[in-house]
């Protein structure tokens, strides 16, 4: 079960990085919301936020690391480090590190994200 939960998170970030907006949205549960940069976003608002950033030429790469999963029946809570980079036009690629939590639910077919919270963190050596 834990592997499926992490796989869903990985797939979500891969789809965002590949700009496959509809497919990424398909991994979000009805009522999904996210906390990002101190703001609450609905599913549509969150996808549009990332889409707008990418439209400006900025690229992100994300990787779920050090996941801690608590799963019971059809609900899972995950705390993890998201390690990646930001590549903005005219700038050097910059490493990024986020501390994140996610809640996923199983709809009988697959895991879907219900909630995502992200907070920038320092990169430690």
N, C-alpha and C positions, 0 to 999 in steps of 0.2 A: 504494500500500500504506500509506504513512504517513497519508494522509487517513482511511483506513478505521480505522486504529488509534486516531487521535484522536477520530474520530466515535464509536467504541465507548466510550471514556472519557467523552465528553460525554453520551452517552445514559445511561450508568450513573448519573452524577450527576443528570441530569434526572429519571430514574425515582425515585431516592431522594427528591429534593425534592418530587416529586408523590406520594410515599408509595405507589408501585406496587411493593410489596415482592417479589411473585412475579416480575414482569418484570425487576426489578433482579437478583434471584437467578439468573435465566435467562442473564445475561451473565457469570456466574462459572463458571470451569472446575471440574471435579471436583478436589478437593484444594486449592482456593483457601484462602489465609490472608492476614491483614493484620496489620501492626504499627501500632497506634494508641495514642497516649498511653502508650507504654512497655509495652504489653500485646499479646500475640499473640491473634488472634481467628480462629476458623474462619469459613467462609462464613455458617453459621447464626448464630453469635455476633455477627458483624459486622452483619448485617442486623438482628438483635434489638437491638443497641446503638443503632443509628440509629433504629429503630422506637420504642424506649423514650424516647429524647430527644424525638422528635416527639410522643409521647403526652403528654409533660409540657407541650406547647404551644410548645416551642422550635422555631424554624425556621432552617435553614441554606440558603444559596444558594452554589453552587460554580461556578467557571468555570476551565477549563484554559487557561492562558496560557503562552507561551514554551516550547512543547514541543520537546524534542530526542528524536528517535526513531532507534533503531538496530534495523533489521528484517532478518532473514535467513529466507527460506523461511517456516516456520510459527511463528516466535517473534519477538516484538518487546519491546524494553526502552524505556521512556519516562521521562525526567526532565522535570519541569514545575513551574511555579508554579501553585498553585490559589488564586485570588483570589475572595473572596466576602464574605459577612456572616453574622452570628449575630443572630437576633431572638428574645430570650427574653421571656416574659410579664412585663410591668411594667417592662421595660428598653428603652432606646433601641437602635435597630439599630446594631450594632457591626461595623466592617470586620474581616475576618480574612484572613490570608495564610498559606498552608502551602507547604512544599517537599515534593514528593512524587515517588515513583518507582513505576512499575507494570511488571509483566511480563505480556504477553498471549500466548496461543497461538491458532493458527488450527486449528479442528477439521475443516477441509474445507468448511465452510459459512460460518462467521463467526469473528470474533475474540472471544475470551473472556478475562477477567481471571484470571490465576493467582496474582498477588501484588500487594499494594498496601502501600506504606509512607508514612506521613504524619507530618510534623513541623511544629509551629507555627513561624512565622517573623515577624520584624518587618516591618511595612509601611513601605517606604521611599518617600519622596517622589520 
